[in-house]
Amino acid sequence: MKAKHLQLLIVGAALIISGIIYTMPSQVNIKSENNDDTNKEKANGFSDEQVLTQAKSLLDSNQIKKLTFFESALKNNGEKDTALFDQLGRFWDQAGVPAASAIWFEKKSMILKSEQGYLDAAYRYFDAFKSTEDSVFKNMMVAKAMANYQLVLDLNPSNLNAKTDLGVCYAEGSSEPMKGILLLREVVTVDPNHEMAQFNLAMLSVKSGQLDKAIDRLNTVLKINPKRIDVYFYLGQVYASKGDKAKAIENLKSFVKKTDDPNAAAEVKKMITELEKSPA
């Protein structure tokens, strides 16, 4: 069976399944207005105030009441109440807006200057980077994530989770993707069983067309964590790209057998049926 035909069969459901496997938090959608001042400001990025104002527009009445309480406390307690910053950050976590949450955790980290503080901000900026399609906002979020991850590594160079995420930021959100790949390779050199570093290297291998390397990395992820059933789905995709119908079906069937998500299972079963009907 031709590789291109296999890919066409798999790609539609792949979009659905990837959404099921990875649920990203909702992201503030910052829209530019049609005036020169706004467009000029957008070219330079968004202010924290803009992000928070747009985020507030997403809240329901009960959330607004809670936020108003926090904002009132902020006025009374001043701008250095780290406990309140933490509460505001967690409020936005619950609201599902990582960009707004990251702002408050970054304010907290600027006072405490601790490894965990920088991590709290970095993780949320990283989530915001992954969950927005706005290119300017995406660049802003990845830059802030990278800055905070670097502060983590300045304090603790052996933090492999931070180095992994920083590597992904460079690889997927900067003009220096090779720097990111090298950071990820550094992680797996120190710890070959670092699951996320291996997984991200696999995904980057797929993007660069190095499919055999991707398969090796994905199988390594499965050895590290046999519960990562999403890997079977990705292996199915990679084998489809290689034109290997049998291996694609085998891995997709493994995904169906192991997943407890009926919607994901149903979509993959459709893919398997189409593959089985297709000419070799």
Order of alpha helices (4+ residues) and beta strands (2+ residues): alpha-alpha-alpha-alpha-alpha-alpha-alpha-alpha-alpha-alpha-alpha-alpha-alpha-alpha-alpha
